[in-house]
Amino acid sequence: MKVFRDRTEAGRRLAGKLSAYANRPDVIVLALPRGGVPVAIEVAQALNAPLDVFVVRKLGAPGHEEFAMGAIGTGGVRVLNDDVVKGLRIPPYAIDAVTAQERQELVRRERLYRGGRAAPDLRGLTVILVDDGLATGATMKAAIQALRQLQPGRIVVAVPAASPETCEQLKPEVDEIVCDITPEPFHAVGAWYEDFSQTTDEDVRELLARRRRSERKETAADTIDTAQGPTRP
């Protein structure tokens, strides 16, 4: 049974479960590109919060690419899975080679999505990390590890649909996890969307640009209201 018409509807439903974070100056919404962006823009708009992306690239172990030996993320962060590195006896030069390759793709995506804007300073902030769903949760786990290195005050993972097992597994990793639906059996994220078409790089750029325009209008409106002062009866 399909639950969400598309990612936009899913984002609006998810935002309703995050109302406690609305209109708070310490909150920022970060989307995992690409599919998490159309979900996250609805969350950011509903909460009146800034929106940005958090780009993560998993580091596949050489010769065993299905195993993640670590991840790199926005802000120059690299996190290694010591158990995998030691278990497969991966030498430092091999780790550096994979890191350099994935770093190129990460930088390409960040430049494309941000248009030269610097990554936000997340220290002390409440970060709401959004994706369109969680199946195995591998990408989200990598994002959490990388995000933790940037010293946010609080990490909240929010997704429209998640495997019940994955949702439970992630709970100890974050301060809060919000999963709108956790159907059993789960099958796959796309199974719960009528329209689960691919989100393109251009879609991401357009959505982020739209949200930035909205943020500027909201800031301008707040400035005008402050300048005018309280309305007389």
C-alpha positions in Angstrom: 0.0 0.0 0.0 1.3 3.4 -1.0 1.3 5.9 1.8 2.9 9.1 0.3 2.0 10.6 -3.1 5.5 11.9 -3.5 8.4 13.3 -1.4 6.7 16.7 -1.1 3.7 15.2 0.6 6.0 13.0 2.8 7.9 16.1 3.9 4.7 17.9 4.9 3.6 14.9 6.9 7.0 14.6 8.6 7.0 18.3 9.4 3.8 17.8 11.5 5.8 15.5 13.8 8.5 18.1 14.3 6.4 21.1 15.4 8.3 21.3 18.7 11.3 22.6 16.7 9.4 25.4 14.9 10.6 29.0 15.0 13.7 28.2 17.0 16.9 30.2 16.2 19.1 27.2 17.2 17.6 24.8 14.6 18.9 24.0 11.1 17.6 21.4 8.7 20.1 19.4 6.7 19.1 17.2 3.8 20.9 14.1 2.5 21.1 14.6 -1.2 19.6 13.9 -3.4 16.3 12.3 -2.4 16.2 13.9 1.0 16.1 17.5 -0.4 12.5 17.6 -1.5 11.4 16.2 1.8 13.6 18.5 3.8 12.5 21.7 2.1 8.9 21.1 3.3 10.3 20.5 6.8 12.4 23.7 6.7 9.5 25.8 5.5 7.1 24.5 8.1 9.6 25.0 10.9 10.8 28.4 9.6 14.3 27.0 9.7 17.3 27.4 7.4 18.0 24.5 5.0 21.3 23.2 3.7 22.6 19.9 2.5 25.0 17.5 4.2 26.9 15.6 1.6 28.3 12.2 2.6 30.3 9.7 0.6 30.9 6.2 1.9 34.5 4.9 1.6 34.3 1.4 0.1 37.1 -1.0 1.2 39.5 -1.7 -1.7 38.5 -5.0 -3.3 35.5 -5.2 -0.9 33.6 -2.2 -1.9 30.4 -3.5 -0.3 32.1 -2.9 3.0 32.2 0.7 4.2 35.6 1.3 5.8 34.5 4.8 6.6 32.9 7.9 5.3 33.7 11.5 4.5 31.3 14.4 4.9 30.7 18.1 4.6 33.3 20.2 6.4 36.3 18.0 5.6 35.3 15.3 8.0 36.6 11.7 7.6 35.5 8.9 9.9 37.0 5.4 9.7 35.6 2.1 10.8 38.5 0.7 12.6 37.1 -2.9 12.7 36.9 -3.0 8.9 40.3 -1.4 8.4 42.0 -3.8 10.8 40.0 -6.8 9.8 40.9 -6.4 6.1 44.4 -5.0 6.8 43.9 -2.0 4.7 47.1 0.1 4.5 47.0 3.9 5.0 47.9 4.7 1.4 44.9 2.7 0.2 42.6 4.6 2.5 44.0 7.9 1.3 43.6 6.9 -2.3 39.9 6.0 -1.9 39.4 9.2 0.2 40.9 11.4 -2.5 38.7 9.8 -5.1 35.5 10.2 -3.1 36.5 13.7 -2.0 36.5 14.8 -5.6 32.9 13.7 -6.0 31.9 15.3 -2.7 33.5 18.6 -3.6 31.8 18.5 -7.0 28.4 18.0 -5.4 29.0 20.7 -2.8 30.0 23.2 -5.4 27.1 22.3 -7.6 24.5 22.4 -4.8 25.9 25.4 -2.8 27.1 27.6 -5.6 30.3 28.5 -3.7 28.6 29.2 -0.4 30.5 27.9 2.6 29.2 25.1 4.7 27.3 26.3 7.8 28.9 26.3 11.2 26.9 23.7 13.1 28.6 24.0 16.5 25.9 24.0 19.3 23.0 23.9 16.9 20.1 21.4 16.9 20.5 19.7 13.5 17.5 17.9 11.9 19.0 15.4 9.5 16.4 14.5 6.8 16.3 11.8 4.1 13.4 10.3 2.2 13.6 7.0 4.1 15.7 4.4 5.8 16.2 0.9 4.6 19.6 -0.4 5.9 20.5 3.0 7.2 24.1 2.8 6.0 24.2 6.3 4.5 22.4 7.8 7.5 24.9 6.1 9.9 27.8 7.5 7.9 26.2 11.0 8.0 25.6 10.8 11.8 29.3 9.8 12.4 30.5 12.6 10.1 28.1 15.2 11.6 29.1 14.3 15.1 32.6 15.6 14.4 31.2 19.1 13.7 30.0 19.4 17.3 26.3 20.1 16.9 24.4 20.5 20.1 21.8 18.0 19.2 21.2 15.6 16.3 17.6 14.7 15.3 17.1 12.2 12.4 13.8 12.6 10.6 12.4 10.4 7.8 9.0 9.7 6.4 9.5 5.9 6.2 11.9 3.5 7.9 12.5 -0.1 8.5 11.4 -0.8 12.1 14.8 -2.5 12.8 16.8 0.3 11.3 14.8 2.9 13.3 15.5 1.1 16.5 19.2 0.6 15.7 19.7 4.3 15.1 18.1 5.4 18.3 21.2 5.1 20.5 23.2 7.0 17.8 21.3 10.3 18.0 19.4 12.5 20.4 16.0 11.8 18.8 14.7 9.9 15.8 11.4 10.6 14.1 10.1 8.0 11.7 6.6 8.8 10.4 5.8 5.2 9.4 7.7 2.0 10.2 5.8 -0.7 8.3 6.5 -4.4 8.6 7.6 -5.9 6.3 9.4 -2.9 5.0 10.7 -4.1 1.6 12.2 -0.8 0.3 11.8 3.0 0.7 10.2 3.4 -2.7 7.5 0.9 -1.9 5.7 3.5 0.2 5.7 6.3 -2.5 3.4 6.6 -5.5 6.0 8.7 -7.2 9.6 7.8 -6.2 11.2 9.2 -9.4 14.9 10.1 -9.1 15.8 13.5 -7.8 18.4 15.1 -10.1 21.3 17.4 -9.4 19.3 20.2 -11.1 16.3 19.5 -8.9 18.5 19.8 -5.8 19.9 23.2 -7.0 16.4 24.5 -7.8 15.0 23.5 -4.4 17.8 24.9 -2.4 17.6 28.2 -4.4 13.9 28.4 -3.8 14.4 27.9 0.0 17.1 30.6 0.1 14.8 33.0 -1.6 12.1 32.2 1.0 14.6 32.7 3.8 15.5 36.1 2.5 11.9 37.1 2.3 11.2 35.8 5.8 14.3 37.7 7.1 13.2 40.9 5.4 9.6 40.6 6.8 11.0 40.1 10.3 13.2 43.2 9.9 10.3 45.3 8.9 8.1 44.0 11.8 10.9 44.8 14.2 11.5 48.3 12.8 7.8 49.1 13.0 7.5 48.0 16.5 4.3 46.8 18.2 1.0 47.6 16.5 -1.1 50.2 18.4 -4.6 49.2 19.4 
